[in-house]
Amino acid sequence: MSVLPKIPASFQEQSWSDGIIRRGYVRRGYVAEVPGLHPELRFVFEPLLPEPADELDMAMARAKSPGAAVMVVVKKLTLLVKAWSFDEPISEMAMRTLQPSMLNRLRLIVCGRGATDLDPLWTPETDGDPYEPIEETLGN
């Protein structure tokens, strides 16, 4: 599980430093381990544009039950998460059985409502450069 997921061949990786979401591009995400709650998760995802992110929020709010709201999220994330570090293949069943806090973090990152955690395995070659040490960024 410690291996960075491969970018699917049909996509190009987009740097986090680019504020524009480009169609056909993916980004890497990372949910850090929370001891006693869930393991770390590395994943590759297609970020949601603002309107579809709002539509997902509205669909969750309109759901008739908490279980139905979870299924709205699960169906969308199953389409948008392209690769992950779990051995289990990406599927609605796998997504539905994630720890609740991990599923929520995944949703927030994919929807652009929360930042990815900084993966200790990321290097400038794998993250597109936004995580250079601050001294290099400031020119010190």
C-alpha positions in Angstrom: 0.0 0.0 0.0 3.0 2.4 0.2 3.4 2.6 -3.6 2.2 5.7 -5.4 -0.7 4.7 -7.7 0.1 5.0 -11.4 -1.5 7.7 -13.5 -3.9 5.9 -15.9 -2.6 6.2 -19.5 -5.7 8.1 -20.7 -5.0 11.0 -18.3 -2.3 13.6 -17.8 -1.2 14.7 -14.3 -2.0 18.3 -13.3 0.1 20.2 -10.8 -1.6 21.4 -7.6 -0.1 24.8 -8.2 -2.4 25.2 -11.2 -5.6 26.8 -9.9 -7.5 25.9 -13.1 -9.2 22.4 -13.3 -8.5 21.1 -16.7 -10.6 18.3 -18.3 -8.7 15.1 -18.9 -6.2 15.8 -16.2 -5.9 14.1 -12.8 -4.3 15.0 -9.5 -2.8 12.9 -6.7 -4.3 12.9 -3.3 -3.3 11.5 0.1 -5.2 10.9 3.3 -2.8 10.5 6.2 -3.2 7.6 8.6 -5.1 8.3 11.7 -3.9 5.7 14.2 -6.7 3.6 15.6 -9.1 4.9 12.9 -7.8 4.3 9.4 -4.6 3.6 7.4 -3.1 6.1 4.9 -4.6 6.2 1.4 -2.8 7.4 -1.8 -5.1 8.0 -4.8 -5.4 9.5 -8.2 -8.5 11.4 -9.0 -10.3 13.6 -11.5 -11.2 16.8 -9.7 -14.7 18.1 -9.8 -15.5 21.4 -11.3 -17.5 23.8 -9.1 -21.0 23.1 -10.5 -20.8 19.3 -10.3 -19.3 19.7 -6.7 -22.3 21.9 -5.8 -24.7 19.4 -7.5 -23.2 16.6 -5.4 -23.8 18.6 -2.2 -27.4 19.3 -3.3 -28.0 15.6 -4.1 -26.7 14.6 -0.6 -29.0 17.2 1.0 -32.1 15.9 -1.0 -31.4 12.3 -0.2 -34.2 10.6 1.7 -32.0 9.0 4.3 -28.4 9.0 5.5 -27.7 5.7 3.7 -29.0 7.2 0.5 -26.8 10.3 0.9 -23.8 8.0 1.4 -24.7 6.1 -1.8 -24.8 9.4 -3.8 -21.2 10.1 -2.6 -20.1 6.5 -3.2 -21.4 6.5 -6.8 -19.7 9.8 -7.7 -16.3 8.9 -6.0 -16.3 5.5 -7.7 -16.3 7.3 -11.1 -13.8 10.0 -10.1 -11.1 8.0 -8.2 -9.0 6.5 -11.0 -6.4 4.6 -8.9 -5.7 4.0 -5.2 -3.2 2.3 -3.0 -5.6 -0.2 -1.5 -5.4 -3.8 -2.7 -9.1 -3.9 -3.2 -10.2 -2.8 -6.7 -12.1 0.5 -6.8 -15.8 -0.3 -6.7 -19.0 0.9 -5.1 -18.8 -1.9 -2.6 -15.2 -1.0 -1.6 -16.0 2.7 -1.5 -19.1 2.1 0.6 -17.1 0.2 3.2 -14.4 2.8 3.8 -14.1 4.1 7.3 -16.6 7.1 7.5 -13.9 9.7 8.2 -11.8 8.4 5.3 -14.8 8.5 2.9 -15.5 12.1 4.0 -11.9 13.2 3.5 -11.8 11.6 0.1 -15.1 13.5 -0.9 -13.8 16.8 0.4 -10.5 16.5 -1.5 -12.1 15.3 -4.8 -14.7 18.1 -4.6 -12.0 20.8 -3.9 -13.5 21.5 -0.5 -10.5 20.3 1.5 -6.8 20.0 0.9 -4.9 16.8 0.4 -2.6 15.8 3.2 1.1 16.1 2.2 2.4 12.7 1.3 5.8 12.0 2.7 6.6 10.0 -0.5 5.9 12.9 -2.8 8.9 14.5 -4.5 9.1 17.3 -7.1 9.0 14.6 -9.8 5.7 13.2 -8.5 3.8 16.2 -7.4 4.5 18.8 -10.1 6.4 21.1 -7.7 4.0 22.8 -5.3 5.5 21.1 -2.3 9.1 22.4 -2.6 10.5 23.5 0.7 9.2 27.0 1.5 12.8 28.3 1.5 13.2 27.4 -2.2 9.8 28.8 -3.0 10.7 32.2 -1.4 14.2 32.1 -2.9 16.1 31.9 0.4 
